[in-house]
């Protein structure tokens, strides 16, 4: 049994993700840390940038406050850092703008 998200209401999170996709336009920027800043070795947490999990399709804002984990548990963000269980070059970065 996968214990990463044992207490998560996936239907609520899926609904939140669908609402986010309807309210935002996402433009692909690139893959990995370099897509967040010139020659970046780590993900820079710039406003308007979203990481997308290639496994579950979850969009996660890089600059938001609080903790967040994607549905499959591969992407995690807390107050100070962004982490991925995927190779960094497989994390897709998008620029999000309100519709």
Gaussian input, Z-matrix of N, CA and C with variables (Angstrom, degrees):
# hf/3-21g

backbone

0 1
 N
 C     1     B1
 C     2     B2     1     A1
 N     3     B3     2     A2     1     D1
 C     4     B4     3     A3     2     D2
 C     5     B5     4     A4     3     D3
 N     6     B6     5     A5     4     D4
 C     7     B7     6     A6     5     D5
 C     8     B8     7     A7     6     D6
 N     9     B9     8     A8     7     D7
 C    10    B10     9     A9     8     D8
 C    11    B11    10    A10     9     D9
 N    12    B12    11    A11    10    D10
 C    13    B13    12    A12    11    D11
 C    14    B14    13    A13    12    D12
 N    15    B15    14    A14    13    D13
 C    16    B16    15    A15    14    D14
 C    17    B17    16    A16    15    D15
 N    18    B18    17    A17    16    D16
 C    19    B19    18    A18    17    D17
 C    20    B20    19    A19    18    D18
 N    21    B21    20    A20    19    D19
 C    22    B22    21    A21    20    D20
 C    23    B23    22    A22    21    D21
 N    24    B24    23    A23    22    D22
 C    25    B25    24    A24    23    D23
 C    26    B26    25    A25    24    D24
 N    27    B27    26    A26    25    D25
 C    28    B28    27    A27    26    D26
 C    29    B29    28    A28    27    D27
 N    30    B30    29    A29    28    D28
 C    31    B31    30    A30    29    D29
 C    32    B32    31    A31    30    D30
 N    33    B33    32    A32    31    D31
 C    34    B34    33    A33    32    D32
 C    35    B35    34    A34    33    D33
 N    36    B36    35    A35    34    D34
 C    37    B37    36    A36    35    D35
 C    38    B38    37    A37    36    D36
 N    39    B39    38    A38    37    D37
 C    40    B40    39    A39    38    D38
 C    41    B41    40    A40    39    D39
 N    42    B42    41    A41    40    D40
 C    43    B43    42    A42    41    D41
 C    44    B44    43    A43    42    D42
 N    45    B45    44    A44    43    D43
 C    46    B46    45    A45    44    D44
 C    47    B47    46    A46    45    D45
 N    48    B48    47    A47    46    D46
 C    49    B49    48    A48    47    D47
 C    50    B50    49    A49    48    D48
 N    51    B51    50    A50    49    D49
 C    52    B52    51    A51    50    D50
 C    53    B53    52    A52    51    D51
 N    54    B54    53    A53    52    D52
 C    55    B55    54    A54    53    D53
 C    56    B56    55    A55    54    D54
 N    57    B57    56    A56    55    D55
 C    58    B58    57    A57    56    D56
 C    59    B59    58    A58    57    D57
 N    60    B60    59    A59    58    D58
 C    61    B61    60    A60    59    D59
 C    62    B62    61    A61    60    D60
 N    63    B63    62    A62    61    D61
 C    64    B64    63    A63    62    D62
 C    65    B65    64    A64    63    D63
 N    66    B66    65    A65    64    D64
 C    67    B67    66    A66    65    D65
 C    68    B68    67    A67    66    D66
 N    69    B69    68    A68    67    D67
 C    70    B70    69    A69    68    D68
 C    71    B71    70    A70    69    D69
 N    72    B72    71    A71    70    D70
 C    73    B73    72    A72    71    D71
 C    74    B74    73    A73    72    D72
 N    75    B75    74    A74    73    D73
 C    76    B76    75    A75    74    D74
 C    77    B77    76    A76    75    D75
 N    78    B78    77    A77    76    D76
 C    79    B79    78    A78    77    D77
 C    80    B80    79    A79    78    D78
 N    81    B81    80    A80    79    D79
 C    82    B82    81    A81    80    D80
 C    83    B83    82    A82    81    D81
 N    84    B84    83    A83    82    D82
 C    85    B85    84    A84    83    D83
 C    86    B86    85    A85    84    D84
 N    87    B87    86    A86    85    D85
 C    88    B88    87    A87    86    D86
 C    89    B89    88    A88    87    D87
 N    90    B90    89    A89    88    D88
 C    91    B91    90    A90    89    D89
 C    92    B92    91    A91    90    D90
 N    93    B93    92    A92    91    D91
 C    94    B94    93    A93    92    D92
 C    95    B95    94    A94    93    D93
 N    96    B96    95    A95    94    D94
 C    97    B97    96    A96    95    D95
 C    98    B98    97    A97    96    D96
 N    99    B99    98    A98    97    D97
 C   100   B100    99    A99    98    D98
 C   101   B101   100   A100    99    D99
 N   102   B102   101   A101   100   D100
 C   103   B103   102   A102   101   D101
 C   104   B104   103   A103   102   D102
 N   105   B105   104   A104   103   D103
 C   106   B106   105   A105   104   D104
 C   107   B107   106   A106   105   D105
 N   108   B108   107   A107   106   D106
 C   109   B109   108   A108   107   D107
 C   110   B110   109   A109   108   D108
 N   111   B111   110   A110   109   D109
 C   112   B112   111   A111   110   D110
 C   113   B113   112   A112   111   D111
 N   114   B114   113   A113   112   D112
 C   115   B115   114   A114   113   D113
 C   116   B116   115   A115   114   D114
 N   117   B117   116   A116   115   D115
 C   118   B118   117   A117   116   D116
 C   119   B119   118   A118   117   D117
 N   120   B120   119   A119   118   D118
 C   121   B121   120   A120   119   D119
 C   122   B122   121   A121   120   D120
 N   123   B123   122   A122   121   D121
 C   124   B124   123   A123   122   D122
 C   125   B125   124   A124   123   D123
 N   126   B126   125   A125   124   D124
 C   127   B127   126   A126   125   D125
 C   128   B128   127   A127   126   D126
 N   129   B129   128   A128   127   D127
 C   130   B130   129   A129   128   D128
 C   131   B131   130   A130   129   D129
 N   132   B132   131   A131   130   D130
 C   133   B133   132   A132   131   D131
 C   134   B134   133   A133   132   D132
 N   135   B135   134   A134   133   D133
 C   136   B136   135   A135   134   D134
 C   137   B137   136   A136   135   D135
 N   138   B138   137   A137   136   D136
 C   139   B139   138   A138   137   D137
 C   140   B140   139   A139   138   D138
 N   141   B141   140   A140   139   D139
 C   142   B142   141   A141   140   D140
 C   143   B143   142   A142   141   D141
 N   144   B144   143   A143   142   D142
 C   145   B145   144   A144   143   D143
 C   146   B146   145   A145   144   D144
 N   147   B147   146   A146   145   D145
 C   148   B148   147   A147   146   D146
 C   149   B149   148   A148   147   D147
 N   150   B150   149   A149   148   D148
 C   151   B151   150   A150   149   D149
 C   152   B152   151   A151   150   D150
 N   153   B153   152   A152   151   D151
 C   154   B154   153   A153   152   D152
 C   155   B155   154   A154   153   D153
 N   156   B156   155   A155   154   D154
 C   157   B157   156   A156   155   D155
 C   158   B158   157   A157   156   D156
 N   159   B159   158   A158   157   D157
 C   160   B160   159   A159   158   D158
 C   161   B161   160   A160   159   D159
 N   162   B162   161   A161   160   D160
 C   163   B163   162   A162   161   D161
 C   164   B164   163   A163   162   D162
 N   165   B165   164   A164   163   D163
 C   166   B166   165   A165   164   D164
 C   167   B167   166   A166   165   D165
 N   168   B168   167   A167   166   D166
 C   169   B169   168   A168   167   D167
 C   170   B170   169   A169   168   D168
 N   171   B171   170   A170   169   D169
 C   172   B172   171   A171   170   D170
 C   173   B173   172   A172   171   D171
 N   174   B174   173   A173   172   D172
 C   175   B175   174   A174   173   D173
 C   176   B176   175   A175   174   D174
 N   177   B177   176   A176   175   D175
 C   178   B178   177   A177   176   D176
 C   179   B179   178   A178   177   D177
 N   180   B180   179   A179   178   D178
 C   181   B181   180   A180   179   D179
 C   182   B182   181   A181   180   D180
 N   183   B183   182   A182   181   D181
 C   184   B184   183   A183   182   D182
 C   185   B185   184   A184   183   D183
 N   186   B186   185   A185   184   D184
 C   187   B187   186   A186   185   D185
 C   188   B188   187   A187   186   D186
 N   189   B189   188   A188   187   D187
 C   190   B190   189   A189   188   D188
 C   191   B191   190   A190   189   D189
 N   192   B192   191   A191   190   D190
 C   193   B193   192   A192   191   D191
 C   194   B194   193   A193   192   D192
 N   195   B195   194   A194   193   D193
 C   196   B196   195   A195   194   D194
 C   197   B197   196   A196   195   D195
 N   198   B198   197   A197   196   D196
 C   199   B199   198   A198   197   D197
 C   200   B200   199   A199   198   D198
 N   201   B201   200   A200   199   D199
 C   202   B202   201   A201   200   D200
 C   203   B203   202   A202   201   D201
 N   204   B204   203   A203   202   D202
 C   205   B205   204   A204   203   D203
 C   206   B206   205   A205   204   D204
 N   207   B207   206   A206   205   D205
 C   208   B208   207   A207   206   D206
 C   209   B209   208   A208   207   D207
 N   210   B210   209   A209   208   D208
 C   211   B211   210   A210   209   D209
 C   212   B212   211   A211   210   D210
 N   213   B213   212   A212   211   D211
 C   214   B214   213   A213   212   D212
 C   215   B215   214   A214   213   D213
 N   216   B216   215   A215   214   D214
 C   217   B217   216   A216   215   D215
 C   218   B218   217   A217   216   D216
 N   219   B219   218   A218   217   D217
 C   220   B220   219   A219   218   D218
 C   221   B221   220   A220   219   D219
 N   222   B222   221   A221   220   D220
 C   223   B223   222   A222   221   D221
 C   224   B224   223   A223   222   D222
 N   225   B225   224   A224   223   D223
 C   226   B226   225   A225   224   D224
 C   227   B227   226   A226   225   D225
 N   228   B228   227   A227   226   D226
 C   229   B229   228   A228   227   D227
 C   230   B230   229   A229   228   D228
 N   231   B231   230   A230   229   D229
 C   232   B232   231   A231   230   D230
 C   233   B233   232   A232   231   D231
 N   234   B234   233   A233   232   D232
 C   235   B235   234   A234   233   D233
 C   236   B236   235   A235   234   D234
 N   237   B237   236   A236   235   D235
 C   238   B238   237   A237   236   D236
 C   239   B239   238   A238   237   D237
 N   240   B240   239   A239   238   D238
 C   241   B241   240   A240   239   D239
 C   242   B242   241   A241   240   D240
 N   243   B243   242   A242   241   D241
 C   244   B244   243   A243   242   D242
 C   245   B245   244   A244   243   D243
 N   246   B246   245   A245   244   D244
 C   247   B247   246   A246   245   D245
 C   248   B248   247   A247   246   D246
 N   249   B249   248   A248   247   D247
 C   250   B250   249   A249   248   D248
 C   251   B251   250   A250   249   D249
 N   252   B252   251   A251   250   D250
 C   253   B253   252   A252   251   D251
 C   254   B254   253   A253   252   D252
 N   255   B255   254   A254   253   D253
 C   256   B256   255   A255   254   D254
 C   257   B257   256   A256   255   D255
 N   258   B258   257   A257   256   D256
 C   259   B259   258   A258   257   D257
 C   260   B260   259   A259   258   D258
 N   261   B261   260   A260   259   D259
 C   262   B262   261   A261   260   D260
 C   263   B263   262   A262   261   D261
 N   264   B264   263   A263   262   D262
 C   265   B265   264   A264   263   D263
 C   266   B266   265   A265   264   D264
 N   267   B267   266   A266   265   D265
 C   268   B268   267   A267   266   D266
 C   269   B269   268   A268   267   D267
 N   270   B270   269   A269   268   D268
 C   271   B271   270   A270   269   D269
 C   272   B272   271   A271   270   D270
 N   273   B273   272   A272   271   D271
 C   274   B274   273   A273   272   D272
 C   275   B275   274   A274   273   D273
 N   276   B276   275   A275   274   D274
 C   277   B277   276   A276   275   D275
 C   278   B278   277   A277   276   D276
 N   279   B279   278   A278   277   D277
 C   280   B280   279   A279   278   D278
 C   281   B281   280   A280   279   D279
 N   282   B282   281   A281   280   D280
 C   283   B283   282   A282   281   D281
 C   284   B284   283   A283   282   D282
 N   285   B285   284   A284   283   D283
 C   286   B286   285   A285   284   D284
 C   287   B287   286   A286   285   D285
 N   288   B288   287   A287   286   D286
 C   289   B289   288   A288   287   D287
 C   290   B290   289   A289   288   D288
 N   291   B291   290   A290   289   D289
 C   292   B292   291   A291   290   D290
 C   293   B293   292   A292   291   D291
 N   294   B294   293   A293   292   D292
 C   295   B295   294   A294   293   D293
 C   296   B296   295   A295   294   D294

   B1=1.4553
   B2=1.5372
   B3=1.3197
   B4=1.4623
   B5=1.5285
   B6=1.3268
   B7=1.4643
   B8=1.5326
   B9=1.3428
   B10=1.4651
   B11=1.5306
   B12=1.3326
   B13=1.4678
   B14=1.5220
   B15=1.2986
   B16=1.4603
   B17=1.5275
   B18=1.3430
   B19=1.4657
   B20=1.5252
   B21=1.3256
   B22=1.4553
   B23=1.5255
   B24=1.3355
   B25=1.4644
   B26=1.5317
   B27=1.3350
   B28=1.4637
   B29=1.5235
   B30=1.3289
   B31=1.4703
   B32=1.5253
   B33=1.3297
   B34=1.4653
   B35=1.5316
   B36=1.3273
   B37=1.4651
   B38=1.5247
   B39=1.3259
   B40=1.4619
   B41=1.5252
   B42=1.3262
   B43=1.4673
   B44=1.5300
   B45=1.3305
   B46=1.4631
   B47=1.5265
   B48=1.3282
   B49=1.4644
   B50=1.5271
   B51=1.3270
   B52=1.4652
   B53=1.5276
   B54=1.3379
   B55=1.4706
   B56=1.5334
   B57=1.3325
   B58=1.4632
   B59=1.5241
   B60=1.3221
   B61=1.4674
   B62=1.5266
   B63=1.3473
   B64=1.4605
   B65=1.5226
   B66=1.3374
   B67=1.4607
   B68=1.5310
   B69=1.3418
   B70=1.4643
   B71=1.5317
   B72=1.3250
   B73=1.4607
   B74=1.5177
   B75=1.3168
   B76=1.4598
   B77=1.5207
   B78=1.3329
   B79=1.4581
   B80=1.5222
   B81=1.3215
   B82=1.4656
   B83=1.5235
   B84=1.3449
   B85=1.4611
   B86=1.5254
   B87=1.3298
   B88=1.4569
   B89=1.5120
   B90=1.3297
   B91=1.4619
   B92=1.5186
   B93=1.3181
   B94=1.4567
   B95=1.5172
   B96=1.3349
   B97=1.4591
   B98=1.5319
   B99=1.3398
   B100=1.4646
   B101=1.5268
   B102=1.3299
   B103=1.4680
   B104=1.5288
   B105=1.3420
   B106=1.4698
   B107=1.5204
   B108=1.3162
   B109=1.4630
   B110=1.5106
   B111=1.2996
   B112=1.4601
   B113=1.5279
   B114=1.3241
   B115=1.4658
   B116=1.5391
   B117=1.3187
   B118=1.4644
   B119=1.5201
   B120=1.3126
   B121=1.4659
   B122=1.5281
   B123=1.3438
   B124=1.4644
   B125=1.5221
   B126=1.3403
   B127=1.4486
   B128=1.5271
   B129=1.3356
   B130=1.4614
   B131=1.5233
   B132=1.3196
   B133=1.4626
   B134=1.5189
   B135=1.3273
   B136=1.4630
   B137=1.5273
   B138=1.3343
   B139=1.4708
   B140=1.5276
   B141=1.3128
   B142=1.4567
   B143=1.5175
   B144=1.3361
   B145=1.4570
   B146=1.5233
   B147=1.3143
   B148=1.4553
   B149=1.5204
   B150=1.3262
   B151=1.4575
   B152=1.5235
   B153=1.3270
   B154=1.4646
   B155=1.5154
   B156=1.3167
   B157=1.4620
   B158=1.5329
   B159=1.3182
   B160=1.4609
   B161=1.5283
   B162=1.3237
   B163=1.4629
   B164=1.5310
   B165=1.3437
   B166=1.4726
   B167=1.5307
   B168=1.3429
   B169=1.4609
   B170=1.5122
   B171=1.3172
   B172=1.4637
   B173=1.5322
   B174=1.3389
   B175=1.4666
   B176=1.5260
   B177=1.3394
   B178=1.4584
   B179=1.5298
   B180=1.3514
   B181=1.4663
   B182=1.5259
   B183=1.3221
   B184=1.4614
   B185=1.5211
   B186=1.3366
   B187=1.4670
   B188=1.5233
   B189=1.3207
   B190=1.4632
   B191=1.5213
   B192=1.3092
   B193=1.4700
   B194=1.5262
   B195=1.3055
   B196=1.4583
   B197=1.5113
   B198=1.3262
   B199=1.4588
   B200=1.5146
   B201=1.3237
   B202=1.4573
   B203=1.5251
   B204=1.3288
   B205=1.4569
   B206=1.5182
   B207=1.3231
   B208=1.4645
   B209=1.5298
   B210=1.3330
   B211=1.4647
   B212=1.5231
   B213=1.3234
   B214=1.4651
   B215=1.5286
   B216=1.3361
   B217=1.4515
   B218=1.5227
   B219=1.3388
   B220=1.4643
   B221=1.5287
   B222=1.3315
   B223=1.4645
   B224=1.5192
   B225=1.3356
   B226=1.4708
   B227=1.5234
   B228=1.3213
   B229=1.4585
   B230=1.5180
   B231=1.3439
   B232=1.4634
   B233=1.5256
   B234=1.3106
   B235=1.4763
   B236=1.5246
   B237=1.3378
   B238=1.4586
   B239=1.5143
   B240=1.3326
   B241=1.4577
   B242=1.5266
   B243=1.3100
   B244=1.4603
   B245=1.5160
   B246=1.3429
   B247=1.4589
   B248=1.5235
   B249=1.3190
   B250=1.4519
   B251=1.5196
   B252=1.3344
   B253=1.4590
   B254=1.5225
   B255=1.3374
   B256=1.4564
   B257=1.5224
   B258=1.3317
   B259=1.4662
   B260=1.5325
   B261=1.3148
   B262=1.4724
   B263=1.5232
   B264=1.3285
   B265=1.4655
   B266=1.5216
   B267=1.3404
   B268=1.4636
   B269=1.5277
   B270=1.3265
   B271=1.4611
   B272=1.5276
   B273=1.3369
   B274=1.4599
   B275=1.5249
   B276=1.3199
   B277=1.4630
   B278=1.5273
   B279=1.3326
   B280=1.4560
   B281=1.5146
   B282=1.3310
   B283=1.4694
   B284=1.5198
   B285=1.3212
   B286=1.4534
   B287=1.5052
   B288=1.3365
   B289=1.4687
   B290=1.5236
   B291=1.3341
   B292=1.4716
   B293=1.5154
   B294=1.3359
   B295=1.4792
   B296=1.4917
   A1=109.34
   A2=115.63
   A3=120.87
   A4=108.78
   A5=116.36
   A6=120.75
   A7=113.25
   A8=118.26
   A9=120.25
   A10=111.96
   A11=116.16
   A12=120.70
   A13=111.52
   A14=117.78
   A15=121.48
   A16=113.28
   A17=118.47
   A18=121.13
   A19=112.73
   A20=118.10
   A21=122.07
   A22=110.15
   A23=116.16
   A24=121.58
   A25=107.34
   A26=116.03
   A27=120.87
   A28=112.55
   A29=118.20
   A30=119.21
   A31=110.39
   A32=117.69
   A33=121.32
   A34=110.41
   A35=116.76
   A36=120.41
   A37=110.36
   A38=117.80
   A39=121.67
   A40=110.16
   A41=117.22
   A42=121.44
   A43=110.87
   A44=117.56
   A45=121.27
   A46=110.67
   A47=117.19
   A48=121.29
   A49=111.11
   A50=117.60
   A51=120.94
   A52=110.40
   A53=117.26
   A54=120.99
   A55=110.55
   A56=116.87
   A57=121.07
   A58=110.66
   A59=117.44
   A60=121.43
   A61=111.63
   A62=117.20
   A63=120.73
   A64=112.32
   A65=117.35
   A66=120.54
   A67=113.81
   A68=116.80
   A69=120.57
   A70=111.26
   A71=115.25
   A72=121.70
   A73=106.89
   A74=116.93
   A75=121.36
   A76=109.67
   A77=116.15
   A78=122.26
   A79=108.31
   A80=115.75
   A81=121.01
   A82=109.83
   A83=116.43
   A84=122.96
   A85=110.31
   A86=117.52
   A87=121.56
   A88=111.27
   A89=115.48
   A90=122.75
   A91=109.68
   A92=116.58
   A93=122.31
   A94=115.76
   A95=116.17
   A96=122.83
   A97=114.12
   A98=117.91
   A99=120.47
   A100=112.24
   A101=117.05
   A102=120.68
   A103=111.84
   A104=116.88
   A105=120.34
   A106=112.75
   A107=117.73
   A108=121.20
   A109=110.62
   A110=116.97
   A111=122.84
   A112=110.74
   A113=116.04
   A114=123.39
   A115=113.35
   A116=117.80
   A117=121.10
   A118=110.46
   A119=116.39
   A120=121.75
   A121=110.93
   A122=116.04
   A123=122.14
   A124=107.44
   A125=116.30
   A126=120.41
   A127=109.62
   A128=117.33
   A129=121.50
   A130=107.48
   A131=115.47
   A132=120.68
   A133=109.87
   A134=115.71
   A135=122.11
   A136=110.40
   A137=116.44
   A138=120.19
   A139=111.12
   A140=115.76
   A141=121.32
   A142=114.57
   A143=118.47
   A144=120.53
   A145=110.43
   A146=115.15
   A147=122.78
   A148=109.35
   A149=116.44
   A150=121.58
   A151=106.58
   A152=116.29
   A153=120.96
   A154=108.39
   A155=115.25
   A156=121.28
   A157=108.68
   A158=116.73
   A159=120.01
   A160=112.15
   A161=117.12
   A162=120.04
   A163=112.12
   A164=118.11
   A165=119.99
   A166=113.37
   A167=118.81
   A168=121.56
   A169=114.80
   A170=117.92
   A171=123.47
   A172=110.72
   A173=116.95
   A174=122.83
   A175=108.99
   A176=116.80
   A177=121.99
   A178=109.56
   A179=117.56
   A180=118.78
   A181=110.54
   A182=116.57
   A183=119.78
   A184=112.96
   A185=117.74
   A186=120.46
   A187=114.29
   A188=118.93
   A189=121.67
   A190=111.82
   A191=115.57
   A192=122.55
   A193=108.98
   A194=115.64
   A195=121.02
   A196=112.85
   A197=114.45
   A198=121.80
   A199=109.74
   A200=116.10
   A201=121.11
   A202=108.31
   A203=116.09
   A204=123.08
   A205=107.75
   A206=117.32
   A207=119.91
   A208=109.76
   A209=116.98
   A210=121.89
   A211=113.15
   A212=117.52
   A213=119.21
   A214=112.30
   A215=117.70
   A216=121.41
   A217=115.40
   A218=117.92
   A219=120.34
   A220=113.59
   A221=118.25
   A222=121.93
   A223=109.69
   A224=116.07
   A225=121.11
   A226=109.04
   A227=115.17
   A228=120.61
   A229=108.30
   A230=115.81
   A231=120.12
   A232=107.36
   A233=116.48
   A234=120.95
   A235=113.15
   A236=116.89
   A237=119.95
   A238=115.48
   A239=118.49
   A240=118.48
   A241=112.53
   A242=114.11
   A243=123.28
   A244=106.54
   A245=116.83
   A246=120.93
   A247=109.74
   A248=114.97
   A249=121.24
   A250=110.20
   A251=116.61
   A252=121.17
   A253=110.86
   A254=116.54
   A255=121.75
   A256=108.91
   A257=117.92
   A258=118.08
   A259=108.92
   A260=117.60
   A261=121.99
   A262=112.27
   A263=116.99
   A264=119.94
   A265=113.08
   A266=117.86
   A267=121.02
   A268=113.02
   A269=118.28
   A270=121.25
   A271=108.12
   A272=115.96
   A273=120.74
   A274=109.86
   A275=116.73
   A276=122.46
   A277=109.01
   A278=115.59
   A279=122.60
   A280=110.09
   A281=116.36
   A282=122.61
   A283=105.55
   A284=116.22
   A285=120.87
   A286=112.11
   A287=116.66
   A288=122.07
   A289=108.43
   A290=115.50
   A291=120.49
   A292=109.87
   A293=115.31
   A294=120.37
   A295=110.20
   D1=133.39
   D2=179.56
   D3=-79.80
   D4=119.66
   D5=-175.95
   D6=-97.61
   D7=0.72
   D8=-177.12
   D9=-58.70
   D10=-45.46
   D11=-175.92
   D12=-124.81
   D13=43.33
   D14=-175.14
   D15=-62.88
   D16=-27.00
   D17=-176.52
   D18=-110.11
   D19=23.04
   D20=-176.15
   D21=-99.96
   D22=133.90
   D23=175.27
   D24=-85.45
   D25=95.30
   D26=-174.55
   D27=-65.53
   D28=-30.17
   D29=179.45
   D30=-67.72
   D31=-37.96
   D32=178.17
   D33=-67.02
   D34=-43.38
   D35=-179.68
   D36=-66.87
   D37=-39.86
   D38=177.64
   D39=-61.38
   D40=-41.95
   D41=177.85
   D42=-64.14
   D43=-40.87
   D44=177.72
   D45=-63.54
   D46=-40.41
   D47=178.90
   D48=-65.57
   D49=-40.47
   D50=178.38
   D51=-64.37
   D52=-41.25
   D53=177.31
   D54=-63.64
   D55=-39.79
   D56=177.70
   D57=-62.42
   D58=-45.05
   D59=-179.49
   D60=-63.56
   D61=-33.33
   D62=179.23
   D63=-75.33
   D64=-27.84
   D65=-175.86
   D66=-95.18
   D67=-7.78
   D68=-175.72
   D69=-127.51
   D70=150.93
   D71=166.96
   D72=-102.08
   D73=128.87
   D74=179.83
   D75=-111.08
   D76=122.84
   D77=177.72
   D78=-110.35
   D79=126.76
   D80=-178.76
   D81=-65.27
   D82=131.02
   D83=179.11
   D84=-105.29
   D85=-43.65
   D86=-178.98
   D87=163.33
   D88=-170.02
   D89=178.60
   D90=-111.18
   D91=143.68
   D92=170.50
   D93=75.17
   D94=-179.52
   D95=-174.97
   D96=-57.75
   D97=-34.09
   D98=-178.39
   D99=-62.64
   D100=-23.04
   D101=178.06
   D102=-73.32
   D103=-13.12
   D104=-178.99
   D105=-98.79
   D106=-8.62
   D107=-179.88
   D108=175.92
   D109=149.12
   D110=-177.02
   D111=-56.19
   D112=122.16
   D113=177.50
   D114=58.89
   D115=24.76
   D116=-179.59
   D117=-68.08
   D118=136.26
   D119=176.66
   D120=-98.87
   D121=-21.41
   D122=175.40
   D123=-123.61
   D124=161.32
   D125=179.46
   D126=-68.84
   D127=123.63
   D128=176.01
   D129=-86.81
   D130=137.71
   D131=-174.82
   D132=-95.50
   D133=74.05
   D134=-178.05
   D135=-90.21
   D136=145.05
   D137=176.94
   D138=-59.66
   D139=138.48
   D140=176.11
   D141=88.46
   D142=-7.40
   D143=178.96
   D144=-94.82
   D145=138.76
   D146=179.66
   D147=-124.97
   D148=138.58
   D149=171.53
   D150=-95.62
   D151=139.16
   D152=177.93
   D153=-117.78
   D154=127.03
   D155=177.67
   D156=-74.25
   D157=124.73
   D158=-179.34
   D159=-73.93
   D160=-14.77
   D161=-179.96
   D162=-86.59
   D163=-47.51
   D164=-176.17
   D165=-111.83
   D166=-7.65
   D167=177.09
   D168=81.14
   D169=10.96
   D170=-176.68
   D171=-72.26
   D172=131.05
   D173=174.67
   D174=-96.23
   D175=124.50
   D176=-178.17
   D177=-124.25
   D178=121.74
   D179=176.28
   D180=-66.74
   D181=133.47
   D182=-177.44
   D183=-77.59
   D184=-23.74
   D185=-173.66
   D186=-103.97
   D187=5.19
   D188=-175.34
   D189=-72.41
   D190=158.21
   D191=176.16
   D192=-83.40
   D193=160.15
   D194=175.62
   D195=83.15
   D196=-174.32
   D197=-178.44
   D198=-103.97
   D199=147.86
   D200=178.74
   D201=-153.55
   D202=144.19
   D203=177.53
   D204=-135.97
   D205=139.31
   D206=178.34
   D207=-71.05
   D208=170.48
   D209=-174.95
   D210=-60.72
   D211=-36.98
   D212=-178.04
   D213=-91.19
   D214=-7.63
   D215=176.39
   D216=88.65
   D217=3.66
   D218=-178.49
   D219=-76.33
   D220=-31.13
   D221=179.39
   D222=-109.55
   D223=134.64
   D224=178.70
   D225=-138.89
   D226=139.80
   D227=176.16
   D228=-134.72
   D229=137.55
   D230=172.26
   D231=-126.72
   D232=-169.31
   D233=-176.56
   D234=-58.42
   D235=-27.72
   D236=-170.85
   D237=-117.28
   D238=-14.83
   D239=-173.16
   D240=-151.94
   D241=164.05
   D242=173.25
   D243=-123.52
   D244=130.29
   D245=-177.58
   D246=-131.40
   D247=153.32
   D248=179.64
   D249=-139.20
   D250=138.08
   D251=172.70
   D252=-81.93
   D253=-14.98
   D254=176.34
   D255=-82.05
   D256=158.87
   D257=170.68
   D258=-58.25
   D259=138.69
   D260=-174.82
   D261=-54.04
   D262=-35.01
   D263=-177.90
   D264=-72.63
   D265=-8.52
   D266=177.85
   D267=-94.60
   D268=-6.31
   D269=178.92
   D270=-82.91
   D271=121.87
   D272=-179.79
   D273=-84.05
   D274=139.07
   D275=179.11
   D276=-114.32
   D277=132.07
   D278=179.74
   D279=-126.99
   D280=150.41
   D281=172.11
   D282=-97.51
   D283=124.49
   D284=-179.39
   D285=-105.01
   D286=132.59
   D287=175.97
   D288=-131.63
   D289=144.19
   D290=179.32
   D291=-65.00
   D292=143.66
   D293=177.02
   D294=-79.82

